[in-house]
Amino acid sequence: MTRKELTQRFKELMQQNPPQAEIENLFKKALECGALDLESEPPEDYRLAKIIYYCIL
């Protein structure tokens, strides 16, 4: 595979799977998993949101 071919594959992948939509889908899965203790998290805190985001990345 050449750099040009890899670049083309990557662009196609990003078009077929928009990153923001994929991140939102994975976030929904995290919410539905049942392993999160949402009640113990302060509502003004971003800690849990960041943890989930970093895990998705």
N, C-alpha and C positions, 0 to 999 in steps of 0.2 A: 504494500500500500504506500502510496506517495503522500506527501503533505497535502497536496491539492485534493486527493481523494478523501483523506481523513477530514479535511476542512469541509468538504461537501457532505460527507456522512453526518458530521456534527451539526451542520446547518439543517439538514433534513430531520435529524432527531429533535432539534429544538422546535421545529415547525410542527412536527407530529405530536410532541409532548411539551406544550408550553410550560416552562418552569413554574410560573406562579400558580397555574391551575393544578399542577402536580403537587406543589407544596400544600395548597389548600386541601386537596384530597387526602394527603397523608396526615395533615392536622386533624381532619375529621375522624380518621381511623384512630388516631391517638386518643381523641376524646371518647370514642366508643369502646376502647379497649377494657375499661373498668379498672385499670391499675393506677389511675390518678386520684389523689386525695384533694379534690378541689376545695373542700370546706376549710382545710387548714392553711390555704394560701390567702394572703391579704389581697383584697381586690385592687389596690393601687400598685401592686408589685408586678414587675415584668419577669421575675425569676423563672417561673414555670413556663411562660411563653417562650423565653429565650432557650431554656433547656430543650423544649420540644423542637424549636426551630433548628438549633444546632444538631440535634439528633437527625433531623430530616436531611440536613445538608451533608 
